[in-house]
Amino acid sequence: MKKILITGGAGYIGSHTAVSLVEAGFEPIIIDNFSNSEKSVLAGLKNILGKEVVCYEGDCIDRDMMERIFSENDFKGVIHFAAFKAVGESTQLPLKYYSNNIDSLLILLEKMAKYGVKDLVFSSSCTVYGQPDELPVSEYTPRKEAESPYGNSKKICEDILRDYFKSGVNSRIISLRYFNPVGAHPSGEIGELPLGVPSNLVPFITQTAAGLREKLTVFGDDYDTPDGSCIRDYIHVMDLADAHVKALEFLFNQKDNFYDIFNVGTGNGNTVLEVIHTFEKVSKQKLNYSIGPRRPGDVEKVWANTEKINSYLGWKAKYSLEDSLRDSWNWQQKLRERG
């Protein structure tokens, strides 16, 4: 089987992508420093797949560790997730985000070039669009000044990849600009597992419903949207995982020196309050929430035009918002059962 390196592979999106890779006939190899994930994820993967996934505990900014991984494995490709990702925290700790998110990519590319690994799928973000002038956003929508250091770090990484590709290094690269991943594996064995206070909406919703959080705060109800709360494109994590497999398989069939960008979303936008009400409907739980002030770094509204990925990669989101929230709640309940 072709080995695929997944940096940050014990994280939320990485672990679900590991499942999709195995189901597609690949062998994922994980590196993770567990700064925002737990080792119990590896047990969840084993329960789903019936076998262990190889995992190196280490950091992508550790050159010696990355050298060891590349020297011990013959990788066919790499999926690079490893990054800090909390928008709010990035506005408070910008240097932490720039040093980690950029250095990890630079060291990864250095090792890929040394060992002749040319296929890379990069975890980018719709935050590179900033607050777009027109919606939905397509890959041809101009990138704007990022609303947060996190978003800017992704923008810089895309520029690095473009310059790397233009330099003539033997490479084939796709940047996937995700919208808002939600949901969990339908088995309830793996899901979003933020350490500390969640920075994303859905785990905060499920933790509030489970009694782990006193209440949920909606950051602003005075935006120019139907109900005043922010609009996002919420995509099920298994749909997102499938997009990574499709992107890799697409890269394998391209000529050398290839770079492209794809949005990964559902093509629909939902407000924060719509997500809350949909969760209450599927879970039959009444949420304790209140309206608070706007949060620094938040974009008012953004959702994807997905025509390009539908056409080029033959990928389309299959799960609904209700499916996503049902799976998220199932995951939260499984966590509670485990204690």
Buried (B, 14 or more C-beta within 10 A) or exposed (E): EBBBBBBBBBBBBBBBBBBBBBEBEBBBBBBBBBEBBEEBBBEBBEEBBEEEBBBBEBBBBBEEBBBBBBEEBEBBBBBBBBBBBBBBBBBEBBEEBBEBBBBBBEBBBBBBBEBEBBBBBBBBBBBBBBEBEEBBBBBEBEBBEBBBBBBBBBBBBBEBBBEBBEEEBEBBBBBBBBBBBBBBBBBBBBBBBBEEEBBBBBBBBBBBBBEBBEEBBBBBBEBEBEEBBBBBBBBBBBBBBBBBBBBBBBBEEBEEBBBBBBBBBBBBBBBBBBBBEBBBEBBEBEBEBEBEEEBEBBBBBBBBBBEBBBEBBEBBBEBBBEBBBBBBBBBBBBBEEEE
